[in-house]
């Protein structure tokens, strides 16, 4: 029997117990921590933007073109897509559970790349995003103006320009979803003036592209230079436009008689938000927000702590009235689960000690199950890590139940050994052998 093997070799049993505890402790320190286990199959999402297009146009000219290229993907289960009236579309590919999320993302990225040239130019300019679909939000950070002195557009632009990038570089942060958009120059066409000047929107767009560009002019006096050329100069011209007034001066059309039609003559130009599809409020005040999803295998507690520390560091440079709130934080549930496991563990060890001492009256007998509890539990963490599990509310709940079973078994074994020693007068080793022959099957 397995128990006899260890009974006859106590030094080996101690060495094995110490090794199990060491491996379990190392595994415990390296295991990812999250709120819920990952039970959903891996999926990859393709996000597309076609400005100004209807849902049907996006479906016909973008979604169907991409879906036709998504063939030959390993472990692909099904594809679902959706389009909205604001020109946005998302295609979600769900794979079987045995698929590697990283490999699936690379394969989808390659397929999308082959379809890019067949998409409308506006979609290519906006870009296509391919990312692994994450689980639940880890934390949501809200930014608001406590005295409403900052507008929603100002808060959005500050968050996008100064906070999103630093937070995205934190270890453990996966995707960041923004509730807002940064500043952008908005050009609102006047259709009556377009008709009056006999202009089309494509002509105006071409004029904006050609006159709002960064151009490399070159060098003056570079080699091969004329003899006696004393120096060379890098030439620079005005690059991209920055203000609404500069955009107003864009020449849309120049006639032969010297007359000109400028952008300000046919459109209203202003500094506004890049998108008006999201409106955020905090207690009725203008606000913006970031929803952060964890990276694969991230430690939720460490990631959230790092995020909050970084926000606190950056808050020193906030505008005077900008404040921070955390409307949603998933880590308290995980922390509570860990505290419950630790609490149950200590309660079990105390109960075992008093129960064994009360009924057996032996300090030595109470030490055996007390020492068995940490050995077995730490060994369990090694098995969980090897199986790819994480520390979450479900696995920790299982640990709480297992502690009860472990305590019961330890008490039964020690009590039966004491009984055999007292009734039959056997030595501890012989009594242990006979006791395990009697109850091994029942214990298992």
Secondary structure, 3 states (H helix, E strand, C coil): CHHHHHHCCHHHHHHHHHHHHHHHHHHHHHCCECCCCCCCCCEEEEEEECCCCCHHHHHHHHHHHHHHHCCCCCCEEEEEEEECCCCEEEEEEEECCCCCHHHHHHHHHHHHHHHHHHCCHHHHHHCCEEEECCCCEEEEEEEEECCCCCCHHHHHHHHHHHHHHHHHCCCCEEEEEEECCCEEEEEEECHHHHHHCCCCHHHHHHHHHHHCCCCCCEEECCCCCCCCCCCCEEECCCCCCCCHHHHHCCEEEECCCCCEEEHHHHEEEEEEECCCCCCCEECCEEEEEEEEEECCCCCHHHHHHHHHHHHHHHHHHCCCCEEEEEEEECHHHHHHHHHHHHHHHHHHHHHHHHHHHHHHCCHHHHHHHHHHHHHHHHHHHHHHHHCCCCECHHHHHHHHHHHHHHHHHHHHHHHHHHHHHHHHCCCHHHHHHHHHHHHHHHHC
